[in-house]
Amino acid sequence: MVEHVNQPGWADVEEYLSTTLVRGGAGMDAVISSTDAAGMPRIEVAPTAGKLLMLLARIQGARRVLEIGTLAGFSTIWLARGIPEDGHVTTCEFLPEHAAVARKNIDAAGFGAKVEIRVGPALQTLPTLAGGDPYDFVFIDADKGNDVNYVQWALKLTRPGSVIVMDNVVWEGAILDPGEDPDAAGIRAALDFIGSSPRLDATAIQTAGTKGWDGFAIAIVT
Ligand SMILES: C[S@@+](CC[C@H](N)C(=O)[O-])C[C@H]1O[C@@H](n2cnc3c(N)ncnc32)[C@H](O)[C@@H]1O
């Protein structure tokens, strides 16, 4: 039994798990380099988390994926890898400069035909997606203050059996006492909504590593 767990050890373990199970980052180095080169923030999911998204999409048999928050396309590419050849990812990104970097990365990864990037505030894009086939899988990872709105839109755009994953649900523990932090308050509001929604059955997994102390909420639409 491990008696002492400390933060420096988490990053070492993540490195080992990435190398061993994600196999050295699985060819995603170019996406990380492009993020740095463009001066964009390094707020993409960790490689182990990206692969978790890919595996969840595969396990669920997802064909149609919706992502809110593209950045440079790191998680988008993982999601595209988790769906069949004729599957589709719609990803929403507010900043045109982020979307441009993501477009190049997604095309270079060979998923150009599978991924559509919708540029603009997601709350303006999401209503335009209504009326089409439901999404099987939704990944929420944008401005945290809008998380509860994104979960509510995800419910409108999915079907029973769809999976909704929301990133950053621990936020270094700040969700317990958001105080003046609007991101923590937004995450907390979304978690409270998910936990009380009769249409969602959910849990969360806490994560610790190079991205600090955080976690994913995972819900199924009932
Ligand atoms: C945490 S990053 C996404 C990381 C990405 N999912 C990954 O793991 O590779 C959040 C992204 O959401 C975008 N964003 C922020 N507010 C937004 C909004 N209102 N609508 C759409 N995208 C937004 C940011 O510009 C940023 O690129």
The ligand as a MOL file (V3000), in Angstrom:
LIG
                    3D

  0  0  0     0  0            999 V3000
M  V30 BEGIN CTAB
M  V30 COUNTS 27 29 0 0 0
M  V30 BEGIN ATOM
M  V30 1 C -9.0130 24.2690 -22.5800 0
M  V30 2 S -8.9630 24.8500 -24.2160 0 CHG=1
M  V30 3 C -9.4930 23.4470 -25.1330 0
M  V30 4 C -8.4720 22.3410 -25.1190 0
M  V30 5 C -8.7920 21.2180 -26.0490 0
M  V30 6 N -10.0910 20.6280 -25.7480 0
M  V30 7 C -7.7220 20.1360 -25.9170 0
M  V30 8 O -7.7700 19.3970 -24.9200 0
M  V30 9 O -6.8640 20.0480 -26.8020 0 CHG=-1
M  V30 10 C -10.3730 25.8790 -24.2960 0
M  V30 11 C -10.6410 26.4570 -25.6700 0
M  V30 12 O -11.9890 26.9640 -25.6500 0
M  V30 13 C -12.0170 28.1600 -26.3600 0
M  V30 14 N -13.1620 28.9510 -25.8960 0
M  V30 15 C -13.2240 29.8160 -24.8550 0
M  V30 16 N -14.4370 30.3560 -24.7670 0
M  V30 17 C -15.1680 29.8420 -25.7640 0
M  V30 18 C -16.4970 30.0260 -26.2110 0
M  V30 19 N -17.3360 30.8600 -25.5930 0
M  V30 20 N -16.9200 29.3200 -27.2820 0
M  V30 21 C -16.0920 28.4460 -27.9130 0
M  V30 22 N -14.8170 28.2420 -27.5370 0
M  V30 23 C -14.3580 28.9190 -26.4830 0
M  V30 24 C -10.6600 28.8020 -26.0640 0
M  V30 25 O -10.3450 29.7780 -27.0550 0
M  V30 26 C -9.7310 27.6110 -26.0630 0
M  V30 27 O -9.1700 27.3990 -27.3320 0
M  V30 END ATOM
M  V30 BEGIN BOND
M  V30 1 1 1 2
M  V30 2 1 2 3
M  V30 3 1 2 10
M  V30 4 1 3 4
M  V30 5 1 4 5
M  V30 6 1 5 6
M  V30 7 1 5 7
M  V30 8 2 7 8
M  V30 9 1 7 9
M  V30 10 1 10 11
M  V30 11 1 11 12
M  V30 12 1 11 26
M  V30 13 1 12 13
M  V30 14 1 13 14
M  V30 15 1 13 24
M  V30 16 1 14 15
M  V30 17 1 14 23
M  V30 18 2 15 16
M  V30 19 1 16 17
M  V30 20 1 17 18
M  V30 21 2 17 23
M  V30 22 1 18 19
M  V30 23 2 18 20
M  V30 24 1 20 21
M  V30 25 2 21 22
M  V30 26 1 22 23
M  V30 27 1 24 25
M  V30 28 1 24 26
M  V30 29 1 26 27
M  V30 END BOND
M  V30 END CTAB
M  END
